[in-house]
């Protein structure tokens, strides 16, 4: 009976040594690990199953630590069956980087819409706020909206009596051209009274 137990202990020891050697070659176990330590380390191995992946040119596929049942990691080389995306963009005042969505390998085309009206070239604008009627808006050379400040005087009618009032100041601003500077009949009445 003792021989049988000794044989079983020897067989267990041989099996431990085989597992220890395989585990050591794989970087899982140490040469000094006992059977329980070896079993614990082998039980921590993650089974990732079958791997299937496609890798774009210039990208890498990270192989995680663990066990794999096989599979393929395929690179998409020149002339490959690329899944490309067409994109459309509209210019803004900020720089844009146009890239494909994550599920695409690249761009098949990029359509750039016309420049929106608010981003048109305004570098030739010469009007200033003082040259534009109050309440009206212009865009300055930086593309900023600016309100005009010029006063609208409409029809300015300025009477002169020729005796006391012989001149009149024309205020700065807009005049619609319908007003008049006129001489009153004060001189005529004064002469008639003589």
Secondary structure, DSSP 8 states (H G I E B T S, - for coil): -HHHHHHHHHHHHHHHHHHHHHHHHTTSS-TT--HHHHHHHHHT--B---EEEEE-TT------SSB---EEEEE--TT----EEEEEE---SS-------TT-SEEEEEEE----GGGS--TT----GGGSBTT-EEE-TTS-EEE--B-B--S-EEEE-SSS-------SSB--S--EEEE-SHHHHHHHT-
